[in-house]
């Protein structure tokens, strides 16, 4: 009586060959742990750049607050979010939007120096800031990722 060949024995060399090929990294690729650390470092740098630029712009606008409209300050606070996204990616952009929301409310929405919003129209201004800035951060991050794929950094 002839015993049938077991399928697992005949497939195992092919299966193990595919697994070993899947584990190989291109020569210029970094291991997962190193890639994760680089991404975190980049996010921290972007968040730091956004916070520093936000602080500088806030300090520049505070003496002029009585002459600036609420909408103007929101437009100016777009700049730090874009800086955060460019240098740190989407994560830094989201943190920048949150920080911008708090700065916008605390320093430029009456009553000043509190997180209390006095009028309904100011809630609308804060809401529009967040609703506009999150997609802007996403678009800028996507553009940067596409640009990085087209033009990889030289080693």
Secondary structure, DSSP 8 states (H G I E B T S, - for coil): ------HHHHHHHHHHHHHHHHH---TT---HHHHHHHHHHHHHHHHHHHHHHHHHHHHHHHTTGGGS-HHHHHHHTHHHHHHHHHHHHHHHHHHHHHHHHHHIIIIISSSTTSS---SHHHHHHHHHHHHHHHHHHHHHHHHHHHHHHHS----
